[in-house]
Amino acid sequence: MAYNTVGQREIRVDAVAKVTGKAKYTADFRERDMLVGKILRSPYAHAWVRQIHSEQARALPGVEAVLTYADVPHLKFSTAGHPYSLDPGHRDKEDRLILTDKARFVGDAVAAVVAESELIAEKALQLIEVEYEPLEVLTSPEAAMREDAPLIHEAKRNILSTFGYEFGDLDQAFAEADRIFEGEYQTSVVQHCQLENQIATAQVDENGRIVITTSTQIPHIVRRIVAQALGIPWGKVRVLKPCIGGGFGNKQDVCVEPLAAAMTLAVGGRPVRLELSREECMIDTRTRHAIKYRIKTGVKRDGKITGIRIEAISNTGAYASHGHSIASSGGGKFRYLYQVDALKYEPVTVYTNLPVAGAMRGYGTPQIFYAFECHMEDIARGLGLDPIALHKMNFVETGFVDPIGKNKVLSCGIRECVDKGREMIKWDQKKKLYKNQSGDKRRGLGMACFSYQSGTHPVNLEIAGARIVLNQDGSVQLQVGATEIGQGSDTVFGQMAAEVLGLPLAMVHVISTQDTDVSPFDTGAYASRQTYISGMAVKKAAEEVKAKILDFVWGMTDTPAGMLDLKGQNVVYKHSGEVLMPLAEVALQTYYDPVFAHPITSDTSSNARVNAMSYGVTFAEVEVDLKTGKVEVLEIYNVHDSGRIINPQLAEGQVHGGVSMGIGYALSEQLLYDEKTGRVLNNNLLDYKLPTIMDTPEIGAAFVELDDPTGPFGVKSLGEPPAITPAPAIRNAVLDATGVAFNRLPMNPQRVFEKLRESGIVG
C-alpha cells in the first residue's frame, strides 16, 4: 500500500526549535523570586538518623525553610512509573518517604533546604549537623540474603520478591537431552547519563493547587504519586511536561517531584526549583540492575533445545523502585524467541545498600539476553555448530502462543533479520578469513538475537488518549497524552494523523507540552509502547475526524460519505480521485455556516489489550589487541523486525542511539563503588567511561518490514530493542577472536587483558 507520509523520511516537527535553541526545557521556566532547593545527603550507606540539628541553618539569612523527616508527611509511596492498579496486590512496593530517618545508601536524602540562592542553600547544608547510628553495609545480594543480615527495610528478609514461572517437565527435558550446558554470566551497574539532569519546579497557584513543571516521561503518573506522597487528593496536583533532554527510563521514576512539592508547601506556595547536579543524578536517580545468571540448558546432538533453567539474582539497591518487575519482565520477553517444551525461570530481587536501580532502556532484557545469547554461543561452540544454524533451529514461528501469558505472535521476522544481517557483515567470508589467526591483533565475528514486546499488556493497563481539532484553514491540531522525550513520537503521531486525513505533515500542529489538566490521559513514555499503543489512539481520533468531515460534506452536497475520501488537502471522489472541494472550504463551513456550523473534533482513548512481538539481531566484528586488552568494534549491524517503519530516518536514529548505548554497556560503562562503604567512586562524566564519538564505529541499521495486524499501520516496537543485543554480539565476537569467553560486563581493557593473561594467550 502506498502512503502519503507514513513510511517517509519526514523532518522532525521539533527539529528547528531544538537546533535553534527555541525549545523550552524545565530549566527555562523561571518565576519571579523563584527559590532554590537543595538536598542534604547521608555520608553513610546504612545508618539511623538519630538527631538533626538545623538551628544554625534556619537562622542563616536567605534561608526560607529547612525540612527534615519531622517536617514532611510520613506516607510511604512507590516511585515507579507504572499505571495505577485497582488490585492492591499488583501495586509497586511502597517503601519510599520524601525524607528519611534511616539512610539506606550513600546519598540518601535526610534533609533539605529552601533558600534565596544556590550559594545560600549550599552554605545552609553545611550548617546542618546530623547524628547517625551506622549499621552494617550490605553491597552484594549474597551479603544481604544472609540469615543474620541487618534488615534494610521493615521486612522479614532483604528479599523483595522471588516470583518466577515454569512450564513443561524440566526433569524429563533434561533426561531427553544428549548434552547439558551450564554457564554463569554477570552484568554491571550502569547509569543512564541522559543529557538533562533531573529537575522540577513547584509552586501553589491561586486556587491552592500544587503546580509542578518537570522533566518526566510520565506526567500523569507524577500527578498521582505526588498526591499519594503528600496525602492529598490527586486533583490538587497539576503537572506540566515541557521539552525533555532525554530519559532512557531514568525519568520513568518520580525522583524529585514529591520533595519539590513539599518544599513549596514549606514556603507558603512560593515557586521553588529543585535541580540535581550530575554527581547527584548519578547516585540518587536510577541505575540499571546488575543481575547474575546461572543457566542450564539441555540440547540434542543437532542443537535442538529440550529445556532451560535460569536462575537470576537481581540487585535492586536501597529501594524497590521498579524492583522485581525488571527481572520478571526480562524473563517474560525472553520466552518469545525460542521454542522449548520446558522452561523454569527463578529470579530473586534483593535489597542492598547501593543506589537505587530502576527502569533503563530495555527493562531487564539487555541483562537476560546478554546472558542467554552468550550461553547460545557457548553451546554452538560446544557442539561444533555455526551459531546462526543453532539459532534458526530453535526460533519460534509465526503463530507461537506464549505458554504463560497466552499472547499470540502474529508476525515474526527473526529469520529474515538474521539472513539480512549475515549478508551485511559478510559472515561466511569473514569466518573463513579469520579461522587461523596469529599476531597481537585478532578479529572475530559475533551475533545475538532478541525478542521484545510492544507494551505491557497483559501485565499492566495500556491506555492512551488523543485529541484532534479541525482548524478553519483545513489544518488540524493534535494533542496527545504520550510524552515526546527525544525519540520522535510527536513526529510519528503527526505522520499518522496526516496519513488518515490526506494532509501534509506541516498541516498537523502537534502540541508537544503535556499538561495533566488538559492533555488526554496516557500512562507515559516507556516499554516502547508509544508508536504502537498511543498510535492506536491517534489513528482512531483521525479516522473519527475524517468520518465527521465526510458526513458534513454529505450534508453540503448530497454526495454520500461512502463515496468520498480525503487526499491532498481536498475532498475527492473515492472511485476516481476527482476533487469535489478543498478541505479548507469545508473547514470554514464547519465553523461559520449560519445553519449547519459544527466545529469538528475528536477526543478519544484506546485501551489496547493486544501486544505485538518485535524481533531482531545484532552482528558485530571486533579487533582485539592482545597486548593491551583493548576491544575495537570495527563493524556493527542492528537489524529489526519492527513492523511497518513510519519514519525511516527516525527509526535509524533510534538504532544508532541504542547501539551506542549497547557498546558502552559492553566495553566501558560501570558505576563503581567501594564494597565496604557503598560509596560510589565515579559519579561524574570524567571517571564514568561513556563511549565518545571516537569510540563509536559506523552503525548499520536495517529493517525487515512485516506488518503486524494489531498495530496502527502495522507498526511494532523499536525504541528499546536496539540496545538489547550489542553487548552479547560483541562478547561473542571477542570469543571468536581470542577463544576466551568473557561472562562479565564490561569488557574493558584491564579486565580483558587480565583474562587473556590468565588463559595463557599473553604472557
C-alpha positions in Angstrom: 0.0 0.0 0.0 1.4 3.4 -1.0 1.3 6.0 1.7 1.4 9.8 1.6 3.6 10.4 4.6 3.7 7.2 6.6 7.0 5.5 5.6 8.6 8.8 4.5 11.7 10.4 5.9 9.9 13.4 7.3 11.8 16.0 9.3 11.1 16.0 13.0 8.3 18.5 13.9 10.5 19.8 16.8 13.8 19.9 14.8 14.0 23.6 14.2 13.0 24.6 17.7 15.7 22.3 19.2 18.6 23.2 16.9 17.9 26.9 17.2 17.6 26.9 21.0 14.0 28.0 21.0 12.7 24.8 22.6 11.9 25.3 26.3 13.0 22.8 28.9 12.2 22.8 32.6 15.2 25.0 33.5 13.9 27.7 31.1 10.7 28.2 33.1 11.6 30.6 35.8 9.2 32.5 38.0 10.0 35.9 39.6 11.6 35.4 43.0 12.0 31.7 42.5 13.7 29.9 45.4 16.3 27.2 45.2 16.0 23.8 46.9 19.0 21.6 47.9 19.3 18.2 49.5 21.4 17.1 52.4 22.6 13.6 51.7 23.8 10.8 54.0 27.5 10.0 54.0 26.6 6.5 55.3 25.2 3.7 53.2 23.2 2.3 56.1 22.5 4.3 59.3 19.7 5.5 61.5 19.3 9.3 61.6 19.1 9.9 65.4 19.1 13.7 65.6 19.3 16.6 63.2 20.5 20.0 64.4 19.3 22.6 61.9 19.1 25.7 64.1 22.1 27.4 62.5 20.9 26.7 59.0 17.4 28.1 59.8 19.0 31.3 61.2 21.1 31.9 58.1 19.9 35.0 56.2 18.2 34.0 52.9 17.1 30.6 54.1 13.4 30.2 53.8 12.9 26.7 55.1 14.7 23.6 56.4 13.0 20.3 56.0 13.7 17.1 57.9 11.8 13.8 58.4 9.8 15.6 61.0 8.6 18.3 58.7 7.1 16.1 55.9 4.3 13.5 55.7 5.3 10.0 56.8 3.4 8.4 54.0 5.2 5.6 52.2 4.9 5.6 48.4 6.4 4.0 45.3 8.4 6.0 42.9 8.0 3.5 40.0 6.2 4.9 36.9 3.6 2.2 36.4 -0.1 2.6 35.8 -2.2 2.5 39.0 -3.7 -0.8 39.8 -7.1 -1.3 41.4 -5.7 -4.6 42.8 -3.6 -3.8 45.9 -1.6 -6.9 45.3 -0.5 -5.8 41.9 0.9 -2.4 43.0 4.5 -1.4 43.3 6.2 -1.8 46.6 5.7 1.4 48.7 8.9 1.8 50.6 9.9 5.4 50.0 9.5 8.6 52.1 10.0 12.2 51.0 12.8 12.5 53.6 14.1 9.5 55.6 15.0 8.8 59.2 17.1 5.9 58.0 19.8 6.2 55.3 19.9 3.2 53.0 22.6 4.3 50.5 25.3 6.9 50.4 23.4 9.9 49.1 20.0 9.2 50.6 18.0 12.4 51.3 17.9 13.1 55.1 17.2 16.9 55.0 16.6 19.7 52.5 16.9 23.5 52.4 15.0 26.1 50.5 16.8 29.4 50.1 17.0 32.6 48.0 20.0 31.4 46.0 22.0 28.2 45.3 25.0 29.6 47.2 23.0 30.3 50.4 21.4 26.9 50.1 24.8 25.1 49.8 26.0 27.1 52.8 23.0 26.2 54.8 23.5 22.5 54.1 27.0 22.8 55.7 25.5 24.2 58.9 23.2 21.2 59.4 24.5 18.7 61.9 23.3 15.1 61.8 23.8 12.4 64.4 23.9 9.0 62.7 24.0 5.5 64.1 25.8 3.5 61.4 24.7 -0.1 60.6 26.4 -2.9 58.6 26.7 -2.1 54.9 25.4 -4.7 52.5 26.6 -4.0 48.9 26.1 -7.5 47.5 22.9 -9.6 47.2 24.8 -12.5 48.7 25.6 -10.5 51.9 22.0 -9.0 52.0 20.5 -12.5 51.8 22.4 -13.9 54.8 20.1 -15.1 57.6 21.8 -12.8 60.1 22.0 -9.7 57.8 20.5 -6.5 59.2 17.2 -5.6 57.6 17.4 -2.6 55.1 13.6 -2.3 55.3 10.9 -3.4 57.7 10.5 -6.9 56.3 11.4 -10.5 57.3 14.3 -10.5 54.9 16.1 -8.3 52.4 14.5 -10.2 49.5 11.9 -8.1 47.6 10.5 -11.0 45.6 11.2 -14.5 44.2 8.2 -14.6 41.8 9.1 -16.6 38.6 7.4 -19.1 36.3 7.8 -22.5 34.8 6.1 -24.7 32.2 6.7 -28.2 31.0 8.5 -31.1 32.6 12.1 -29.9 33.1 13.4 -33.1 34.5 12.1 -35.0 31.5 13.5 -32.4 29.2 17.0 -32.7 30.6 16.7 -36.5 30.6 15.9 -36.4 26.8 18.9 -34.2 26.1 22.1 -35.5 24.7 24.2 -32.7 26.2 23.8 -30.4 29.2 25.4 -27.0 29.1 25.8 -24.7 32.1 27.1 -21.2 32.5 27.3 -18.2 34.7 27.0 -14.6 33.5 27.0 -11.3 35.2 26.0 -7.7 34.2 27.1 -4.5 35.8 25.5 -1.4 37.4 25.3 1.4 34.8 23.7 4.8 34.7 21.5 6.4 32.0 23.6 9.6 31.7 20.8 11.4 29.8 21.9 15.0 28.8 19.4 16.8 31.1 19.6 16.1 34.8 16.6 15.6 37.0 14.8 18.9 37.6 11.4 20.1 38.8 9.9 23.4 39.8 6.9 23.6 42.1 4.5 26.3 43.3 1.0 26.7 44.6 -1.4 28.5 42.3 -4.2 31.0 43.2 -6.7 28.1 43.7 -4.4 26.3 46.2 -3.3 23.6 43.8 0.3 22.4 43.5 1.7 23.1 40.0 4.8 21.1 39.1 6.8 21.6 35.9 9.1 18.7 35.5 11.3 16.7 33.1 9.5 13.5 33.2 8.4 10.6 31.0 5.2 10.1 33.0 3.3 13.3 33.8 0.0 11.7 34.7 1.8 9.2 37.0 3.8 12.0 38.6 0.5 13.7 39.5 -0.8 10.6 41.2 2.4 9.8 43.1 3.0 13.3 44.4 -0.5 13.4 45.7 0.0 10.0 47.4 3.3 11.1 49.0 1.6 14.3 50.4 -1.7 12.6 51.3 -3.8 15.0 49.3 -6.5 14.4 46.5 -5.0 13.7 43.1 -6.9 16.6 41.6 -5.0 19.0 43.8 -1.8 18.4 41.7 -1.2 19.7 38.2 1.9 18.5 36.2 3.4 20.3 33.2 5.9 18.5 31.0 7.9 20.7 28.6 10.7 19.6 26.3 12.9 16.9 27.8 16.6 16.3 27.3 16.5 12.6 27.4 15.2 10.0 29.8 16.0 6.4 28.8 13.9 5.2 31.7 15.5 7.3 34.4 12.6 9.6 34.2 10.1 6.8 34.4 10.6 7.2 38.2 9.2 10.0 40.3 12.6 11.0 41.9 12.4 14.7 42.7 8.8 15.9 42.3 7.4 14.9 45.8 10.2 16.8 47.6 9.8 19.8 45.3 6.1 19.8 46.2 6.9 19.6 49.9 9.4 22.5 49.5 6.8 24.8 48.0 4.3 24.0 50.8 7.0 24.7 53.3 7.5 28.3 52.0 3.8 29.2 51.6 3.5 28.2 48.0 6.3 30.3 46.6 8.0 28.8 43.5 10.9 26.5 44.2 13.4 24.9 41.7 15.0 21.6 42.7 17.7 20.6 40.2 20.2 17.8 40.7 23.8 18.1 39.7 25.3 15.5 37.5 27.0 14.0 40.6 23.7 13.8 42.4 21.9 12.5 39.4 24.3 9.5 39.1 23.7 8.4 42.7 20.2 9.4 43.5 18.1 8.8 40.5 18.2 5.3 39.0 20.6 2.8 37.6 20.3 -0.4 35.5 20.0 -3.5 37.7 23.1 -5.6 37.9 22.0 -9.3 37.6 23.8 -12.5 38.0 22.6 -15.5 36.0 23.1 -19.3 36.2 21.8 -21.1 33.2 21.4 -24.8 32.5 20.3 -25.9 29.0 19.6 -29.3 27.6 20.1 -29.9 23.9 20.0 -32.7 21.3 23.1 -33.5 19.3 21.8 -31.4 16.4 21.3 -28.4 18.7 17.6 -28.6 19.3 16.9 -27.2 22.8 14.9 -29.5 25.1 14.7 -27.5 28.3 16.1 -24.4 30.0 16.6 -23.5 33.6 17.6 -19.9 34.5 18.4 -18.6 38.0 18.8 -14.9 38.4 19.9 -12.7 41.3 18.9 -9.0 40.7 20.4 -6.2 42.8 17.7 -3.5 43.2 19.7 -1.3 45.5 18.3 0.6 48.5 14.7 0.9 47.5 12.3 -1.1 45.3 11.6 1.4 42.6 10.6 -0.9 39.6 12.2 -3.7 41.7 11.3 -7.3 40.7 9.4 -6.0 37.6 12.8 -5.8 35.9 13.9 -9.4 36.4 10.3 -10.5 35.8 9.9 -8.5 32.6 13.2 -9.7 31.1 12.2 -13.3 31.7 8.8 -12.7 30.1 10.1 -11.1 26.9 12.7 -13.9 26.6 10.0 -16.5 26.2 9.1 -15.3 22.7 12.4 -16.1 21.0 13.0 -19.9 21.4 10.5 -22.7 21.1 11.1 -25.0 24.1 8.9 -27.5 25.8 10.1 -26.9 29.3 11.5 -23.8 31.0 11.9 -22.7 34.6 12.8 -19.2 35.5 13.8 -18.5 39.1 14.6 -14.8 39.7 15.2 -13.2 43.1 15.4 -9.5 43.6 17.3 -8.3 46.6 17.7 -5.0 48.5 21.2 -3.8 49.1 22.8 -0.5 50.3 23.6 0.7 46.8 22.0 3.5 44.7 18.5 2.5 43.6 18.1 0.5 40.4 15.1 1.1 38.2 13.9 1.3 34.6 16.5 1.6 31.9 16.2 1.2 28.2 15.3 -2.5 27.6 13.8 -3.1 31.1 15.6 -6.2 32.0 16.1 -7.6 28.5 19.7 -6.4 27.9 20.6 -8.4 31.0 18.9 -11.7 30.2 19.7 -11.6 26.5 23.4 -10.9 27.3 23.4 -14.0 29.5 21.5 -16.3 27.2 22.9 -15.2 23.9 26.4 -15.7 25.4 25.2 -19.1 26.5 23.9 -19.9 23.0 27.4 -19.1 21.6 28.9 -21.4 24.2 26.5 -24.2 23.2 27.3 -23.7 19.5 31.0 -23.9 20.1 30.5 -27.0 22.3 28.5 -28.7 19.6 30.7 -27.6 16.7 27.8 -25.7 15.1 27.6 -22.3 13.4 25.7 -20.1 15.9 23.4 -18.9 13.1 22.3 -22.5 12.5 21.8 -23.1 16.2 19.6 -20.0 16.5 17.5 -20.8 13.4 16.8 -24.3 14.5 15.3 -23.1 17.8 13.4 -19.9 16.8 9.7 -19.7 17.3 7.4 -19.4 14.3 4.5 -17.1 13.5 1.5 -18.3 15.4 3.5 -19.2 18.6 1.5 -18.8 21.7 3.2 -17.9 25.0 2.5 -20.8 27.4 2.3 -18.3 30.4 0.6 -15.2 29.1 -1.2 -16.8 26.2 -0.2 -13.9 23.9 0.0 -15.0 20.3 2.7 -14.0 17.9 1.0 -12.7 14.7 4.2 -11.6 12.9 7.7 -12.9 13.2 10.6 -11.8 11.0 13.5 -13.0 13.1 14.8 -15.4 10.4 14.7 -12.6 7.8 16.6 -10.3 10.2 19.3 -12.9 10.7 19.6 -13.5 6.9 19.9 -9.8 6.2 22.5 -9.2 9.0 24.5 -12.2 7.9 24.8 -10.7 4.4 25.5 -7.2 5.6 28.5 -8.3 7.7 29.7 -10.9 5.2 29.6 -13.6 7.8 30.6 -16.6 5.7 33.6 -14.9 4.0 35.0 -13.4 7.2 34.5 -16.6 9.2 36.8 -18.3 6.7 39.2 -15.4 6.7 39.6 -15.3 10.5 39.8 -19.0 11.0 43.5 -19.4 11.7 44.9 -16.1 13.1 48.2 -15.2 14.7 49.8 -12.0 15.9 48.9 -9.4 18.5 45.7 -8.2 16.9 42.9 -10.7 16.1 39.5 -10.3 14.6 36.3 -12.1 15.2 32.5 -12.1 14.5 29.6 -12.4 16.8 25.8 -12.3 16.7 23.0 -12.2 19.2 19.2 -12.2 18.8 16.3 -10.8 20.9 12.5 -10.7 21.2 10.7 -7.7 22.7 7.1 -6.6 23.3 5.2 -3.5 22.2 3.8 -2.5 25.5 3.0 -4.2 28.8 -0.3 -6.0 28.2 -1.5 -8.2 29.9 0.6 -7.4 32.9 -0.4 -3.7 33.0 -3.0 -1.4 31.7 -2.3 0.0 28.2 -4.5 3.1 27.7 -3.7 6.2 25.6 -5.7 9.2 24.5 -5.6 11.6 21.6 -7.5 14.8 20.7 -7.7 16.3 17.2 -9.4 19.6 16.2 -10.0 20.7 12.6 -9.0 24.3 12.2 -10.6 26.9 10.0 -7.9 26.6 7.3 -8.2 22.8 7.0 -5.2 22.1 9.2 -5.5 20.2 12.4 -4.1 20.4 15.8 -3.1 17.1 17.5 -2.8 16.7 21.3 -1.7 13.5 22.9 -1.0 12.4 26.4 2.0 10.4 25.2 5.3 12.2 26.0 7.9 13.2 23.5 11.3 12.7 25.2 13.6 12.9 22.2 12.6 9.7 20.5 10.5 11.4 17.8 7.0 10.3 18.8 5.4 13.7 18.1 6.6 13.5 14.5 5.3 9.9 14.1 1.9 10.8 15.6 1.7 13.8 13.2 2.5 11.5 10.3 -0.2 9.1 11.3 -2.8 11.8 11.6 -1.7 13.4 8.3 -1.9 10.0 6.6 -5.5 9.4 7.6 -6.6 13.0 6.8 -4.8 13.3 3.5 -2.7 16.2 4.7 1.0 17.1 4.5 2.8 16.8 7.9 3.2 20.6 8.1 -0.6 20.9 8.4 -0.7 18.8 11.6 0.2 21.0 14.5 1.3 18.7 17.3 1.0 20.1 20.8 4.2 18.8 22.5 3.8 20.0 26.0 1.7 17.8 28.3 -0.5 19.3 31.0 -2.4 16.9 33.2 -5.2 19.4 33.4 -5.9 19.4 29.7 -3.9 16.7 27.9 -5.6 13.4 27.2 -4.7 10.6 29.6 -1.7 8.5 28.7 0.5 6.5 31.1 3.7 7.7 29.6 6.8 7.0 27.5 8.1 3.6 28.4 8.0 -0.1 27.3 8.5 1.0 23.6 4.7 1.4 23.6 4.0 4.8 22.2 4.0 4.3 18.4 2.1 1.1 18.9 -0.3 1.9 21.8 -0.6 5.7 21.6 -0.6 5.4 17.8 -3.8 3.4 18.1 -5.5 6.4 19.8 -4.1 8.9 17.2 -5.3 6.8 14.3 -8.7 6.3 15.9 -9.1 10.0 16.5 -8.0 10.9 13.0 -10.5 8.4 11.5 -13.2 9.9 13.6 -12.4 13.4 12.4 -12.3 12.1 8.8 -15.7 10.5 9.1 -17.2 13.7 10.6 -15.7 15.7 7.7 -17.1 13.4 5.0 -20.5 13.4 6.8 -20.5 17.2 6.8 -19.7 17.2 3.1 -22.6 14.8 2.6 -24.9 17.4 4.1 -23.4 20.1 2.0 -23.5 18.3 -1.3 -25.9 15.3 -1.0 -23.0 13.1 -2.0 -22.9 10.0 0.3 -19.9 9.9 2.6 -19.1 6.4 1.5 -18.3 7.8 -2.0 -15.8 10.3 -0.7 -12.2 10.4 0.6 -9.6 12.9 1.8 -6.5 13.4 -0.3 -4.0 16.2 -0.9 -6.0 18.7 1.3 -9.1 18.0 -0.8 -12.3 16.1 -0.5 -12.3 13.8 -3.5 -14.4 11.1 -5.1 -13.1 7.8 -3.8 -13.5 5.9 -7.1 -11.8 8.5 -9.4 -9.8 10.8 -7.2 -11.6 13.8 -8.8 -11.6 16.8 -6.5 -15.0 17.8 -5.1 -13.9 20.7 -3.0 -10.9 21.9 -0.9 -10.8 20.7 2.7 -10.2 24.3 3.8 -13.6 25.3 2.3 -15.3 22.5 4.3 -13.5 23.5 7.5 -14.6 27.1 7.2 -18.2 25.9 6.8 -18.0 23.8 9.9 -17.2 27.0 11.9 -19.4 29.6 10.2 -22.2 28.1 8.3 -25.3 30.0 9.6 -27.4 26.8 9.9 -25.1 23.8 10.0 -22.0 25.2 11.8 -20.5 22.4 14.0 -16.7 22.5 14.6 -15.2 19.1 14.1 -13.2 17.5 16.9 -12.4 14.1 18.2 -11.4 13.3 21.8 -10.8 9.6 22.1 -9.0 6.9 24.0 -7.8 3.5 23.3 -7.5 0.6 25.8 -5.2 -1.8 24.0 -5.5 -5.5 25.0 -3.0 -6.8 22.4 0.8 -6.9 22.3 2.9 -7.4 19.2 6.3 -9.0 19.4 9.3 -7.3 17.8 12.4 -9.3 16.8 15.9 -8.5 15.8 19.6 -9.3 15.8 23.0 -7.6 16.2 26.0 -8.7 14.2 29.4 -7.4 15.3 33.0 -7.6 14.0 35.8 -6.7 16.5 39.5 -6.5 16.7 41.2 -7.4 20.0 44.7 -6.1 20.9 46.2 -8.9 22.9 48.9 -6.7 24.3 46.6 -4.0 25.7 43.2 -5.8 26.1 41.5 -3.1 24.0 38.5 -4.2 22.0 37.6 -2.2 19.0 34.3 -2.6 17.3 35.0 -2.5 13.5 31.5 -3.1 12.2 28.2 -3.5 13.8 24.7 -4.1 12.3 21.4 -3.9 14.1 18.5 -5.5 12.1 14.9 -5.3 13.3 11.5 -6.7 12.6 9.6 -3.7 14.0 6.6 -4.0 11.7 6.0 -1.1 9.3 8.5 1.7 9.8 6.6 5.1 10.0 9.7 7.3 9.6 12.9 5.6 8.4 15.1 8.5 9.4 13.8 8.5 13.0 14.0 4.7 13.1 17.7 4.8 12.1 18.3 7.4 14.7 16.8 5.1 17.4 19.1 2.3 16.2 22.2 4.5 16.3 21.5 5.7 19.8 20.6 2.3 21.1 23.6 0.5 19.6 25.9 3.3 21.0 24.4 2.6 24.4 24.9 -1.1 24.0 28.6 -0.6 23.0 29.1 1.3 26.2 27.4 -1.4 28.2 29.7 -4.0 26.6 33.1 -2.3 26.8 33.4 0.5 29.3 30.5 1.6 31.4 30.2 0.6 35.0 29.2 2.6 38.2 32.0 1.7 40.6 31.6 1.7 44.4 33.5 0.9 47.5 32.4 -2.6 48.6 32.9 -1.8 52.3 31.3 1.6 52.5 28.9 1.6 49.5 30.2 5.0 48.3 30.1 5.5 44.5 33.6 6.2 43.2 32.9 7.6 39.7 29.7 9.6 39.7 30.8 12.1 37.1 31.3 12.1 33.4 35.1 12.2 33.6 35.5 9.0 35.5 32.4 7.2 34.3 33.5 5.9 30.9 30.8 6.7 28.4 31.8 5.9 24.8 32.6 9.1 22.8 32.3 9.7 19.1 35.9 8.4 18.8 34.8 5.1 20.3 31.8 4.6 18.1 32.0 2.9 14.7 29.7 3.4 11.8 26.5 1.8 12.9 24.4 -0.2 10.3 20.7 -0.1 10.7 18.3 -2.3 8.7 14.7 -3.3 8.9 12.5 -6.2 7.8 9.1 -4.7 7.4 6.4 -7.2 8.1 3.1 -5.5 9.0 1.7 -6.7 12.3 -2.2 -6.9 12.2 -2.6 -5.4 15.6 -0.5 -2.3 15.2 -1.6 1.0 13.6 -0.3 0.9 10.1 1.3 -2.4 11.0 3.9 -1.0 13.5 5.6 -2.7 16.4 8.1 -1.5 19.0 11.6 -0.1 18.2 12.6 2.3 21.0 14.4 -0.1 23.3 15.3 -3.1 21.1 18.4 -1.5 19.6 20.1 -1.5 23.0 19.4 -5.2 23.8 22.0 -7.3 21.9 25.1 -5.2 21.0 26.8 -6.4 24.3 26.4 -10.2 23.7 27.2 -9.8 20.0 30.4 -8.0 20.9 31.2 -10.6 23.6 30.7 -13.4 21.2 32.9 -11.7 18.6 35.7 -11.3 21.2 35.3 -15.1 22.0 35.6 -15.8 18.3 38.7 -13.7 18.0 40.5 -15.0 21.1 38.9 -18.3 22.1 38.4 -16.7 25.6 34.8 -16.3 27.0 34.1 -13.1 28.9 31.0 -13.7 31.0 31.0 -10.5 32.9 30.4 -6.9 31.8 32.0 -4.6 31.0 34.9 -6.0 28.8 37.2 -3.1 29.5 40.9 -3.3 28.6 42.1 -4.2 32.1 39.5 -7.0 32.5 40.2 -8.3 29.0 44.0 -8.2 29.4 43.8 -10.0 32.8 41.6 -12.7 31.5 43.8 -13.2 28.4 46.9 -13.5 30.6 45.1 -15.9 32.9 44.2 -18.0 29.9 47.8 -18.1 28.7 47.3 -16.3 25.4 49.6 -13.5 26.5 52.5 -13.7 28.9 
